[in-house]
Amino acid sequence: DLAGRVRLGLAVIEGVTVRAADPALAAEIESAGRDLRQRHAGISSGDVPGVEDARALYKAVGLDPTKTRPSNEALLRRVLKGEALYTVNTLVDALNLSSVREQMPFGLYDLDRVEPPVELRRGKPGESYEGIRKAAVNVDGRPVLADARGAFGNPTSDSARTMITLDTRNTLVIAYAPATAAASRVQGILERTAATLVRYSGGTVVDLRVP
């Protein structure tokens, strides 16, 4: 029943080299944070342009975005408070930078740990998966990406099974947007995001589209 409610974009990047950190990336993240705080001083995260799209997506699929925040807004709230973003590795950190800038929730997965076919569906009764640095993520009734082994990601929290590590060589990027978002806009966001990921982790974009 998610048809007509969600617009997904996807990008596949092969041959990445994931590193623990990059000083240039850290500097760009810090600069982007200062810019956001200057431009949006004195306003809440919900009033930042672009945030309404992710909130509209959550409402369209039956989630309250003020209780279960889209990943992009959770990152934005940290930035506006002057708190540093979590640092993980160059691929994850670059995607978080893109998510804050574009104000779109993304999923980032080790493609070699994903077993096709992949679909977006509602979580089954009692369904969950092991989260990244957290306990089980309940996806009962919620929109979730699933492969042949089961659920592995959603617009708020991804799974430990498909997470990015320093051993990742091929990655799948998913952009989550409301169906009302123009395909051309989502395409542009994906192109800019893929370019940022390649700049800091290398690799080649072999697929990029908004189905």
KEKE-3310 file (N, C-alpha, C; in steps of 0.2 Angstrom, whole numbers, plus 5000, padded with zeros to 4 digits):
npx = (5004:5011:5013:5012:5014:5027:5042:5056:5074:5089:5106:5121:5137:5152:5168:5173:5183:5184:5188:5194:5194:5194:5203:5199:5186:5181:5183:5175:5162:5161:5162:5150:5141:5142:5138:5124:5120:5121:5113:5100:5098:5090:5078:5068:5071:5061:5057:5066:5070:5065:5064:5051:5047:5052:5045:5032:5033:5034:5022:5013:5015:5010:5017:5022:5031:5036:5038:5045:5058:5063:5079:5087:5082:5085:5099:5100:5095:5105:5116:5111:5111:5124:5131:5142:5142:5140:5154:5159:5165:5173:5163:5150:5150:5151:5139:5130:5133:5128:5115:5111:5113:5105:5093:5086:5081:5092:5097:5110:5120:5130:5132:5136:5132:5118:5105:5097:5080:5076:5064:5052:5042:5028:5032:5032:5020:5027:5040:5058:5074:5092:5099:5110:5123:5113:5098:5086:5077:5061:5050:5037:5023:5028:5036:5048:5064:5067:5076:5081:5084:5077:5070:5080:5082:5076:5069:5073:5082:5095:5101:5112:5117:5119:5127:5139:5156:5174:5178:5169:5166:5157:5143:5125:5114:5100:5088:5075:5059:5044:5030:5026:5037:5046:5053:5064:5070:5074:5082:5093:5097:5102:5112:5121:5124:5130:5141:5148:5151:5159:5170:5176:5177:5180:5178:5166:5151:5139:5126:5112:5097:5079:5066)
npy = (4994:5006:5012:5026:5034:5035:5040:5033:5035:5028:5024:5016:5013:5007:4999:5006:5014:5014:5024:5027:5040:5057:5072:5083:5080:5081:5095:5100:5096:5103:5116:5116:5115:5127:5136:5132:5135:5149:5153:5148:5153:5154:5148:5133:5116:5110:5121:5123:5125:5112:5102:5099:5091:5078:5076:5076:5064:5054:5056:5053:5039:5035:5038:5047:5061:5069:5061:5049:5053:5058:5053:5063:5075:5072:5073:5086:5093:5091:5098:5111:5113:5115:5104:5091:5080:5062:5053:5040:5033:5037:5035:5034:5046:5056:5054:5058:5071:5075:5072:5081:5093:5092:5089:5077:5060:5046:5030:5019:5006:4991:4984:4971:4963:4963:4954:4951:4948:4966:4975:4988:4988:4985:4982:4966:4958:4959:4960:4964:4970:4969:4984:4997:4999:4999:4992:4979:4985:4989:4986:4983:4985:4997:5006:4998:4992:4977:4962:4946:4940:4946:4961:4976:4990:5007:5023:5029:5021:5010:4993:4982:4971:4975:4986:4999:4996:4997:4987:4987:4987:4990:4999:5003:5016:5024:5035:5043:5049:5060:5055:5066:5074:5080:5070:5074:5083:5074:5066:5076:5078:5065:5064:5074:5070:5057:5061:5068:5057:5049:5058:5057:5044:5037:5026:5021:5027:5017:5015:5026:5032:5037:5028)
npz = (5000:4999:4987:4978:4989:4992:4985:4979:4977:4970:4971:4965:4970:4965:4970:4981:4993:5009:5023:5040:5043:5037:5036:5028:5025:5038:5040:5031:5035:5047:5043:5035:5046:5053:5044:5042:5055:5056:5046:5050:5063:5078:5075:5075:5071:5063:5056:5046:5029:5018:5027:5029:5019:5022:5033:5028:5021:5031:5037:5027:5027:5038:5050:5065:5063:5073:5084:5080:5072:5056:5049:5044:5050:5063:5063:5059:5070:5079:5074:5074:5087:5090:5092:5088:5073:5073:5071:5060:5048:5032:5022:5028:5035:5025:5019:5029:5030:5017:5019:5029:5022:5011:5017:5017:5020:5020:5016:5018:5012:5013:4999:4996:5006:5005:4999:4984:4979:4982:4991:4995:5008:5020:5037:5044:5056:5072:5067:5066:5067:5070:5076:5072:5083:5093:5101:5096:5081:5079:5066:5064:5054:5049:5035:5027:5020:5012:5009:5002:5014:5024:5033:5032:5033:5036:5034:5046:5054:5051:5048:5057:5050:5037:5037:5034:5033:5036:5027:5017:4999:4989:4987:4991:4989:4996:4993:5002:4998:4998:4989:4982:4979:4966:4953:4946:4955:4966:4959:4956:4969:4972:4963:4967:4980:4978:4971:4982:4990:4982:4981:4994:4996:4985:4971:4958:4951:4946:4944:4944:4948:4948:4950)
capx = (5000:5015:5013:5009:5015:5034:5047:5063:5079:5094:5113:5125:5144:5157:5175:5174:5189:5181:5193:5191:5192:5198:5203:5196:5179:5179:5183:5169:5156:5161:5160:5143:5137:5143:5133:5117:5118:5121:5107:5094:5099:5084:5072:5068:5073:5055:5055:5071:5067:5066:5062:5044:5047:5053:5039:5027:5034:5032:5014:5010:5015:5007:5021:5022:5038:5039:5040:5050:5061:5067:5086:5090:5080:5089:5106:5100:5094:5112:5120:5108:5112:5131:5134:5146:5139:5144:5159:5159:5170:5172:5157:5145:5151:5150:5132:5127:5134:5123:5108:5110:5113:5099:5087:5082:5083:5095:5099:5117:5121:5135:5128:5138:5128:5111:5103:5091:5077:5075:5058:5050:5035:5027:5035:5027:5019:5033:5047:5063:5081:5097:5101:5118:5124:5107:5094:5082:5073:5054:5047:5030:5018:5032:5039:5055:5067:5069:5079:5079:5085:5072:5071:5087:5083:5071:5071:5076:5088:5097:5103:5119:5119:5121:5130:5145:5162:5180:5179:5164:5168:5151:5137:5119:5112:5093:5085:5067:5056:5037:5028:5024:5043:5048:5058:5070:5073:5077:5088:5098:5100:5106:5119:5126:5126:5135:5148:5151:5153:5165:5175:5179:5178:5182:5173:5162:5144:5137:5118:5109:5090:5073:5061)
capy = (5000:5011:5015:5033:5038:5036:5040:5031:5035:5024:5024:5010:5015:5001:5000:5012:5013:5017:5025:5029:5047:5061:5079:5087:5079:5084:5102:5102:5095:5108:5122:5116:5116:5134:5139:5131:5138:5156:5154:5147:5155:5156:5144:5126:5112:5109:5127:5124:5123:5105:5097:5097:5085:5071:5075:5074:5057:5051:5057:5049:5032:5034:5039:5054:5063:5072:5055:5045:5058:5056:5053:5070:5080:5071:5076:5093:5095:5091:5103:5117:5114:5116:5097:5087:5074:5056:5051:5033:5032:5042:5034:5036:5053:5060:5053:5062:5078:5076:5072:5088:5099:5091:5088:5071:5054:5042:5023:5017:4999:4987:4980:4964:4960:4963:4948:4953:4955:4971:4978:4992:4985:4986:4977:4961:4958:4957:4960:4968:4969:4972:4991:4999:5002:4999:4985:4978:4990:4987:4988:4981:4990:5003:5005:4995:4989:4970:4958:4939:4938:4950:4968:4978:4997:5011:5030:5032:5017:5004:4987:4980:4966:4978:4992:5001:4995:4998:4982:4988:4989:4992:5002:5005:5022:5025:5042:5042:5056:5059:5054:5073:5077:5079:5065:5078:5085:5068:5064:5080:5077:5059:5066:5078:5065:5052:5065:5069:5050:5047:5063:5055:5036:5034:5022:5023:5027:5012:5016:5031:5033:5038:5023)
capz = (5000:4999:4980:4978:4995:4993:4980:4981:4972:4972:4968:4967:4969:4966:4971:4986:4998:5015:5028:5046:5044:5032:5038:5023:5026:5044:5039:5027:5039:5052:5039:5034:5052:5055:5039:5044:5062:5054:5041:5053:5070:5082:5073:5076:5065:5059:5051:5041:5022:5016:5033:5028:5014:5026:5038:5024:5019:5037:5038:5022:5028:5045:5056:5067:5063:5079:5089:5076:5068:5050:5051:5042:5055:5069:5062:5059:5077:5083:5071:5076:5094:5090:5093:5082:5071:5075:5066:5059:5043:5027:5018:5032:5037:5019:5018:5034:5027:5012:5022:5033:5017:5007:5021:5014:5024:5016:5018:5015:5014:5010:4994:4996:5011:5003:4995:4980:4977:4987:4990:5000:5010:5027:5041:5046:5063:5076:5063:5069:5065:5075:5074:5072:5090:5097:5102:5090:5079:5078:5060:5063:5051:5046:5029:5028:5015:5014:5004:5003:5021:5028:5034:5034:5033:5035:5034:5053:5057:5047:5052:5058:5045:5030:5038:5031:5037:5032:5022:5011:4993:4985:4992:4989:4993:4995:4995:5003:4997:4998:4982:4979:4977:4959:4951:4944:4962:4969:4954:4957:4976:4972:4959:4972:4986:4975:4970:4988:4993:4978:4983:5000:4997:4979:4968:4952:4951:4940:4943:4948:4945:4952:4947)
cpx = (5004:5016:5009:5010:5023:5037:5054:5068:5085:5101:5117:5132:5148:5164:5177:5180:5187:5187:5190:5190:5196:5197:5199:5188:5177:5178:5176:5162:5156:5159:5152:5138:5137:5138:5126:5115:5117:5114:5100:5094:5092:5078:5073:5069:5067:5053:5061:5068:5069:5064:5055:5043:5047:5047:5033:5027:5032:5025:5011:5010:5013:5011:5021:5029:5041:5040:5045:5053:5064:5075:5089:5088:5084:5096:5106:5099:5101:5116:5118:5110:5120:5134:5137:5142:5143:5148:5160:5165:5168:5165:5151:5145:5149:5142:5128:5128:5129:5116:5106:5109:5106:5092:5083:5085:5086:5096:5106:5119:5127:5131:5130:5135:5120:5110:5097:5086:5076:5068:5057:5043:5034:5030:5030:5026:5025:5040:5051:5069:5086:5099:5108:5119:5118:5103:5090:5077:5066:5052:5040:5026:5022:5035:5046:5058:5069:5072:5077:5080:5080:5073:5078:5087:5077:5073:5074:5082:5089:5100:5110:5122:5121:5124:5137:5151:5168:5182:5174:5168:5163:5146:5131:5116:5104:5091:5077:5064:5048:5035:5027:5031:5044:5053:5065:5074:5077:5083:5094:5101:5104:5113:5124:5128:5131:5141:5152:5154:5159:5171:5179:5181:5180:5176:5170:5155:5142:5129:5116:5102:5085:5068:5055)
cpy = (5006:5015:5021:5037:5039:5036:5039:5033:5031:5025:5019:5013:5009:5003:5006:5010:5017:5018:5027:5036:5051:5069:5084:5087:5082:5091:5104:5101:5101:5115:5122:5117:5123:5138:5138:5134:5146:5157:5153:5148:5157:5152:5137:5122:5111:5115:5128:5121:5116:5100:5095:5092:5078:5070:5073:5066:5053:5051:5053:5041:5030:5034:5046:5056:5067:5067:5051:5050:5055:5057:5060:5075:5079:5073:5083:5096:5096:5097:5110:5119:5115:5109:5094:5081:5068:5055:5043:5031:5037:5041:5037:5044:5058:5060:5058:5069:5080:5076:5079:5093:5098:5090:5082:5065:5049:5035:5022:5010:4996:4982:4973:4960:4960:4957:4949:4947:4959:4974:4983:4990:4987:4981:4972:4961:4955:4957:4965:4966:4972:4979:4992:5003:5003:4992:4984:4984:4987:4990:4986:4986:4996:5001:5003:4992:4982:4967:4950:4936:4941:4957:4970:4986:5001:5018:5033:5028:5011:4998:4986:4975:4969:4985:4993:5000:4997:4993:4983:4990:4991:4994:5004:5011:5023:5031:5041:5049:5054:5058:5061:5076:5075:5074:5069:5081:5080:5066:5069:5079:5070:5060:5069:5074:5060:5055:5066:5062:5048:5052:5060:5048:5033:5030:5025:5022:5023:5012:5021:5033:5034:5034:5027)
cpz = (5000:4992:4981:4984:4995:4986:4982:4975:4974:4968:4970:4965:4970:4967:4976:4990:5005:5020:5034:5047:5038:5035:5034:5024:5033:5044:5036:5031:5044:5049:5037:5040:5054:5050:5041:5051:5060:5050:5045:5061:5073:5079:5074:5070:5061:5055:5046:5034:5021:5021:5032:5023:5018:5030:5034:5022:5025:5038:5033:5023:5035:5051:5058:5067:5069:5085:5086:5071:5062:5052:5049:5047:5061:5069:5062:5066:5080:5080:5073:5083:5095:5092:5087:5080:5073:5069:5066:5054:5037:5023:5022:5034:5031:5018:5023:5032:5022:5015:5026:5027:5013:5010:5018:5018:5019:5020:5015:5017:5010:5005:4994:5001:5010:4998:4991:4980:4983:4986:4996:5002:5018:5031:5043:5054:5067:5073:5066:5066:5070:5072:5074:5079:5094:5097:5095:5088:5076:5071:5059:5060:5048:5040:5030:5021:5017:5008:5005:5010:5026:5028:5035:5034:5033:5035:5041:5055:5053:5051:5052:5053:5039:5031:5035:5036:5033:5027:5016:5005:4988:4989:4988:4993:4991:4997:4996:5003:4997:4990:4978:4977:4969:4958:4950:4950:4965:4965:4956:4964:4976:4968:4964:4977:4983:4974:4977:4991:4989:4980:4989:5001:4990:4976:4961:4953:4945:4939:4947:4945:4950:4948:4947)
residu = (ASP:LEU:ALA:GLY:ARG:VAL:ARG:LEU:GLY:LEU:ALA:VAL:ILE:GLU:GLY:VAL:THR:VAL:ARG:ALA:ALA:ASP:PRO:ALA:LEU:ALA:ALA:GLU:ILE:GLU:SER:ALA:GLY:ARG:ASP:LEU:ARG:GLN:ARG:HIS:ALA:GLY:ILE:SER:SER:GLY:ASP:VAL:PRO:GLY:VAL:GLU:ASP:ALA:ARG:ALA:LEU:TYR:LYS:ALA:VAL:GLY:LEU:ASP:PRO:THR:LYS:THR:ARG:PRO:SER:ASN:GLU:ALA:LEU:LEU:ARG:ARG:VAL:LEU:LYS:GLY:GLU:ALA:LEU:TYR:THR:VAL:ASN:THR:LEU:VAL:ASP:ALA:LEU:ASN:LEU:SER:SER:VAL:ARG:GLU:GLN:MET:PRO:PHE:GLY:LEU:TYR:ASP:LEU:ASP:ARG:VAL:GLU:PRO:PRO:VAL:GLU:LEU:ARG:ARG:GLY:LYS:PRO:GLY:GLU:SER:TYR:GLU:GLY:ILE:ARG:LYS:ALA:ALA:VAL:ASN:VAL:ASP:GLY:ARG:PRO:VAL:LEU:ALA:ASP:ALA:ARG:GLY:ALA:PHE:GLY:ASN:PRO:THR:SER:ASP:SER:ALA:ARG:THR:MET:ILE:THR:LEU:ASP:THR:ARG:ASN:THR:LEU:VAL:ILE:ALA:TYR:ALA:PRO:ALA:THR:ALA:ALA:ALA:SER:ARG:VAL:GLN:GLY:ILE:LEU:GLU:ARG:THR:ALA:ALA:THR:LEU:VAL:ARG:TYR:SER:GLY:GLY:THR:VAL:VAL:ASP:LEU:ARG:VAL:PRO)
# end
